[in-house]
Amino acid sequence: MSATASASSVRGRQRFWRLTTLVHRYLGIVLGILVLAWCVSGIIMMYVQYPALERSEQLAALQPLDLTGCCNFALNANDAALAVHSYSVENLLGQPVLRLTLTSGEHRILSLADGAWLTNWDRQDLDAIGEHYAAARSWQPPDTATVLERDQWTVHSRFNRHRPMLKYANDDGLEWYVSSRAAEIVQVTAAAERWWNWLGSVTHWLYPTVLRQHTAIWAQTVIWLTIVSVFLTITGLLIGIRQFTAKASGWRSPYRGWTLWHHYVGLVFGALTLTWLVSGFFSMNPWGTLESRSFRAEADRLSAVNAPLADVIATLQHLSQLPAGGVRLSSAYWLGEPYFLAWERTEKATRMAVSGSAAALSVADAQHAARLIRDAGAVIARLDSADAYYYSHHDEREFPVFRLSYPDGDRYYLSSRSGELLLGMDANRRWYRWLFEALHRGDFHAIVRLRPLWDGMMLLALLGVSIGVGTGTYLGIKRLTK
């Protein structure tokens, strides 16, 4: 190679690294604050989760259920033939009602006192539900009631079937929402919870209502901001590794002051920053990359009602006395046979057959379920504690369960109490578990999930990444404002 060609090659490399440095610097100014906000909000999310109505909050305000003399009415032919997927029974405004989910996906409410469909709820009814809920929870009565389509805490599409809603609020900062269509409580938030979530989940997920209500636009915004942030991090790592050996002196970095901090902390925590960004990218399931099947067919074979409404009413007519303290009866059919879970306000649930109480599922029941799901032989195990895919951490899991493991790697976790399919794992769902839940949340082993070990590990990692990103953002802004 000639001296001219060699010099040209050197100049080309110098231009490449100069351009890479400029791109990294100015991208860092634009995106550094965002990545830093992701880190700080992640710390908050370790301790404050996004508001979600818990089953305990639903049950706490329900009235004791009495089915004595219920269901003494006749259905017309069309109603009798309606195909039912699942249902629950509870008291609503002083009368027992049947909350139905039809196989078509439609939701309906039937009065068990007279067989009338309950469809039009006036403001007086909804106010009564909101006020009763406050009284049942021993809260201050509401001092405001607002009709709304959506707000920050009801922006998700799962609330669509409840819109519009009535939001009630009291002087203690509590807010609760009543569905105008289902006449039930669908969300509850507290002032402190809302405040911390603005700094936590709303920031971390880029979740403000104005953006999140447009699901497709929100998803693409998060995906592309993450891609550019990944590029920013990769360029920073490349520059940092190159500069680490740039000087022959005792210092392995050519920098001093804040730039030295950014260089060393970026080298140490840069790979972790990249890991979090990539795993966060996969959490969005970009372009269906890790799309898992729904397992709806298997779940329906095990526990769907799959019966006409006339049969459901006949079953309720012959139901034995509910356990004392029962406030909700939910269908928990098993392989076509009618079973129920009778819930108390304490979240205790008793499995019932039509004739009375029923035992939990046995290994033989799990074997029957395994053959029904598919012909391939399954390895069946009863789990009293977590395994690699079914565990409690961010979400509490029910134990014990039956695990059905098939030769192709698919797994099914069945409730030992009701037989319900609690979790299904196919290849994509397994990949999601490791690429997101393990790498992003630190859920990769039971020992690491132990607290406070997990807290210490995550806080140290988040602090290191925050220092690396924060110093880089500060230096970029400082350079820009000179």
Secondary structure, DSSP 8 states (H G I E B T S, - for coil): --HHHHHHHHHHHHHHHHHHHHHHHHHHHHHHHHHHHHHHHHHHHTT-------HHHHHTT------TTTT-S---HHHHT-EEEEEEEEEETTEEEEEEEETTS-EEEEETTT--B-----HHHHHHHHHHHHHHTT----SEEEEES--TTS-SGGGGGG-SEEEEE-TTS-EEEEETTT-SEEEEE-HHHHHHHHHTHHHHTT--HHHHTSHHHHHHHHHHHHHHHHHHHHHHHHHHHHHHTS--SS-S-S--HHHHHHHHHHHHHHHHHHHHHHHHHHHT-GGGTT-----HHHHHHHH---EEHHHHHHHHHT-----TTEEEEEE--BTTB-EEEEEETTS-EEEEETTEE-----HHHHHHHHHHH-SS--EEEEESS--SSS--SSS---SSEEEEE-TTS-EEEEETTT--EEEEE-HHHHHHIIIIIIHHH--S-HHHHSTTHHHHHHHHHHHHHHHHHHHHHHHHHHHHT-
